[in-house]
């Protein structure tokens, strides 16, 4: 049976995936007083590195809009960071730490957009973000993530909308904003995040394949240099607004999804 812990703010939240979406959720919940730990793979592939706590795997610490996250190596370090008001990130692809951490809330923010091994028994409240989850069956609550009027709403029964496979529109551009490779290989940065570019500039390369900008603007997101990538990987994004500050600002879509998660938690513990 659920216990109402909301007012004491001692709820422990474990989020699988410290990329852009999981980080926005962690940011929102941390600012709302919750204790948050994110799990990641040993070589994260997040492209929105300016707002992704997965960067702690490489840099040990990451600051996003006033919230700090640090890399932890065990349960004790997670609790130590929580006592300091810091988000914990741990390399744990299969979330083994769940057994010892015993989170009240478990959130799958991997955005794989397909069914996973998640179960409602994993925590008092289990939340899935986007397609691949069924509220009332494998998760208690699912969050809509498609960029429609329903974004950020939560479901206690049924499935979120299927992935449209259309990139978020910014300034009238969708597919033109996104960098993808046609060959596998090692990714190499030519023009890094925050660089103001013109259409036709070479942003990066994968092996002998050059990746050109299809529009002018700023390189808002980009894969970390030196990572091996498979064919067709999403490697970066160009924002048509030539403002380098955008790289370190949580995008509106992610902020809305995070708000939906917070609303779902309040609903669950106060209904």
Secondary structure, 3 states (H helix, E strand, C coil): CCCCCHHHCCCEEEEECCCHHHHHHHHHHHHCCCEEEEEECCCCCCCCHHHCHHHHHHHCEEEECCEEEEEECCHHHHHHHHHCCCEEEEECCCCCHHHHHCCCEEEECCCCCCCCCCCHHHCCEEEEECCCCEECCCECEEECCCCCCCCCCEECCEECCCCCCCCCCECCECHHHEEECCCCEEEEECCCCCCEECCCCEEEEECCEEEECCCCEEEEEECCCCCEECCCCEEEEEECCCCHHHHHCCCHHHHHHHHHHHHHHHHHHHC
